[in-house]
Amino acid sequence: MTISLAQFITENGLEPFVLSATQTEGFITAMAAAPNLIDPSEWLAFMWGGEEEAPFNNHEQLEAYATIIIDMWNQQRDALLSNEWQWPDVCALSDAEIVNQATREYCEGMLQGWTLARDDWETLMPEDSQENALLGGVLLSISLLFDPESALATMDELGAAELAQFEEIFNGMPVMLCGLTMRANQMVEQQ
């Protein structure tokens, strides 16, 4: 029986020391979408805040955690490249808060992960390229879903509140993110 990341974190008392399971999954999704594969050994420490010392009791615990992370990365990468990625079941829209807390955490993790691959994205899809519009659309959508209240307020100030169609953004994210990942992969293979 495989253990879920959330269960592993809880059973080992790691909640105060590592990103939440939802943030972690968002981070891993960003790493899986990256145009150039980044070895997990280069980003695994970000799961516990980039500290040099891992918060695990022993090497076996670290190894079990890393295995869960790498398995999750493989699943996310496969789903993105096969156009099958979907929001995790815990992520949803909310009548009261536009999106639920899990969606915010997932998007926060994705934005954190994007920062690590930013140079690769900017090199592959420079500002003046057609592909940059796709990249910008995905990043804007993730940002809007991470903090929808601020986005609404800003758009309202600009007289553009009608642009904030969060349901469409949320529902369109799988197509956009898969499309971006597949296009980046195609471009990297052509280089």
C-alpha positions as CSV (number, residue, x, y, z in Angstrom):
1,M,0.0,0.0,0.0
2,T,1.4,3.4,-0.9
3,I,1.0,6.2,1.5
4,S,-0.2,9.7,0.4
5,L,2.0,12.7,0.9
6,A,-0.5,14.2,3.3
7,Q,-0.6,11.0,5.4
8,F,3.2,10.8,5.4
9,I,3.5,14.4,6.6
10,T,0.9,13.9,9.3
11,E,2.2,10.5,10.6
12,N,5.7,11.9,10.9
13,G,4.8,15.2,12.5
14,L,6.3,17.2,9.7
15,E,3.5,19.8,9.4
16,P,5.5,22.7,10.9
17,F,8.6,21.8,8.8
18,V,7.6,21.2,5.2
19,L,5.2,22.7,2.7
20,S,1.6,21.4,3.0
21,A,0.7,18.5,0.8
22,T,-1.3,20.8,-1.5
23,Q,1.5,23.4,-1.7
24,T,4.0,20.6,-2.4
25,E,1.8,19.2,-5.2
26,G,1.5,22.6,-6.8
27,F,5.3,23.0,-6.6
28,I,5.9,19.6,-8.1
29,T,3.4,20.4,-10.9
30,A,5.5,23.5,-11.8
31,M,8.6,21.4,-11.8
32,A,6.9,18.8,-14.0
33,A,5.8,21.5,-16.4
34,A,9.3,23.0,-16.7
35,P,10.7,23.0,-20.2
36,N,14.1,21.5,-19.1
37,L,14.1,18.7,-16.5
38,I,15.5,19.9,-13.2
39,D,16.9,17.1,-11.1
40,P,14.8,16.8,-7.9
41,S,18.0,16.9,-5.8
42,E,18.3,20.6,-6.9
43,W,14.8,21.5,-5.6
44,L,13.8,19.0,-3.0
45,A,15.1,21.2,-0.2
46,F,12.6,23.9,-1.1
47,M,10.0,21.6,0.4
48,W,11.3,22.4,3.8
49,G,12.1,26.1,3.1
50,G,15.6,25.6,1.5
51,E,17.2,24.9,4.9
52,E,20.5,23.0,4.6
53,E,19.4,20.6,7.3
54,A,16.4,18.4,6.4
55,P,13.7,18.1,9.1
56,F,13.6,14.3,9.1
57,N,14.5,12.0,12.0
58,N,16.6,9.7,9.9
59,H,17.8,8.8,6.4
60,E,15.0,6.3,5.8
61,Q,12.4,9.0,6.5
62,L,14.0,11.4,4.1
63,E,14.2,8.6,1.5
64,A,10.5,7.7,1.9
65,Y,9.6,11.4,1.5
66,A,11.8,11.8,-1.6
67,T,10.3,8.7,-3.1
68,I,6.8,10.1,-2.7
69,I,7.9,13.4,-4.2
70,I,9.6,11.8,-7.2
71,D,6.6,9.5,-7.8
72,M,4.3,12.5,-7.7
73,W,6.6,14.3,-10.2
74,N,6.5,11.4,-12.6
75,Q,2.7,11.2,-12.4
76,Q,2.4,15.0,-13.0
77,R,4.8,15.0,-15.9
78,D,3.0,12.1,-17.6
79,A,-0.4,13.8,-17.1
80,L,0.8,17.1,-18.4
81,L,2.5,15.6,-21.5
82,S,-0.5,13.4,-22.3
83,N,-3.0,16.3,-21.9
84,E,-4.6,14.5,-18.9
85,W,-3.6,16.8,-16.0
86,Q,-6.5,17.9,-13.8
87,W,-6.8,19.9,-10.6
88,P,-6.4,17.7,-7.5
89,D,-9.8,16.7,-6.0
90,V,-9.3,19.0,-3.0
91,C,-9.1,22.1,-5.3
92,A,-12.4,23.8,-6.1
93,L,-14.2,27.0,-6.6
94,S,-16.0,28.5,-3.6
95,D,-19.1,30.7,-3.5
96,A,-17.9,32.5,-0.4
97,E,-14.2,32.9,-1.3
98,I,-14.0,32.5,-5.1
99,V,-11.6,29.5,-4.7
100,N,-11.1,27.3,-1.7
101,Q,-8.0,27.3,0.5
102,A,-6.6,24.2,-1.2
103,T,-6.7,25.9,-4.6
104,R,-4.8,28.9,-3.1
105,E,-2.2,26.6,-1.6
106,Y,-1.8,24.7,-4.8
107,C,-1.3,27.9,-6.8
108,E,1.1,29.2,-4.2
109,G,3.2,26.1,-4.6
110,M,3.0,26.4,-8.4
111,L,4.2,30.0,-8.3
112,Q,7.1,29.0,-6.0
113,G,8.1,26.3,-8.4
114,W,7.9,28.6,-11.5
115,T,10.5,30.8,-9.9
116,L,13.1,28.0,-10.1
117,A,12.4,27.4,-13.8
118,R,11.9,31.0,-14.7
119,D,15.2,31.4,-16.6
120,D,14.5,28.3,-18.7
121,W,11.0,29.6,-19.5
122,E,12.3,33.1,-20.5
123,T,15.0,31.6,-22.6
124,L,12.7,29.3,-24.4
125,M,9.8,31.7,-24.7
126,P,11.2,35.2,-24.8
127,E,9.0,38.3,-24.3
128,D,8.5,39.0,-28.0
129,S,7.6,35.4,-29.0
130,Q,4.2,34.0,-29.7
131,E,4.6,31.3,-27.1
132,N,5.2,34.0,-24.4
133,A,1.5,34.9,-24.6
134,L,0.7,31.3,-23.6
135,L,3.2,31.4,-20.8
136,G,1.9,34.8,-19.6
137,G,-1.7,33.5,-19.7
138,V,-0.9,30.5,-17.5
139,L,1.1,32.6,-15.0
140,L,-1.6,35.3,-14.9
141,S,-4.3,32.6,-14.3
142,I,-2.3,31.0,-11.5
143,S,-1.7,34.4,-9.9
144,L,-5.4,35.3,-10.1
145,L,-6.5,32.0,-8.5
146,F,-3.8,32.4,-5.8
147,D,-5.2,35.7,-4.7
148,P,-8.6,36.4,-6.3
149,E,-9.7,39.1,-3.9
150,S,-6.7,41.3,-4.7
151,A,-7.1,40.5,-8.4
152,L,-10.8,41.6,-8.3
153,A,-10.0,44.8,-6.4
154,T,-7.2,45.7,-8.9
155,M,-9.4,44.9,-11.9
156,D,-12.3,46.9,-10.4
157,E,-10.0,49.9,-10.0
158,L,-9.1,49.6,-13.6
159,G,-12.7,49.2,-14.6
160,A,-12.2,45.7,-15.8
161,A,-13.8,43.6,-13.2
162,E,-15.8,41.7,-15.8
163,L,-12.5,40.2,-17.0
164,A,-12.3,38.2,-13.7
165,Q,-14.2,35.1,-14.8
166,F,-12.7,32.8,-12.2
167,E,-14.8,29.8,-13.1
168,E,-13.6,30.0,-16.7
169,I,-10.0,30.5,-15.6
170,F,-10.2,27.5,-13.1
171,N,-11.9,25.3,-15.7
172,G,-9.5,26.3,-18.5
173,M,-6.3,25.8,-16.5
174,P,-5.9,22.1,-17.4
175,V,-6.0,22.8,-21.1
176,M,-3.7,25.8,-20.8
177,L,-1.1,24.1,-18.5
178,C,-1.0,20.9,-20.6
179,G,-0.8,23.0,-23.8
180,L,2.1,25.0,-22.4
181,T,4.0,22.0,-21.2
182,M,3.5,20.1,-24.4
183,R,4.6,23.1,-26.5
184,A,7.7,23.7,-24.3
185,N,8.6,20.0,-24.6
186,Q,8.2,20.1,-28.4
187,M,10.4,23.3,-28.6
188,V,13.1,21.7,-26.4
189,E,13.1,18.6,-28.5
190,Q,13.5,20.7,-31.7
191,Q,16.6,22.5,-30.3
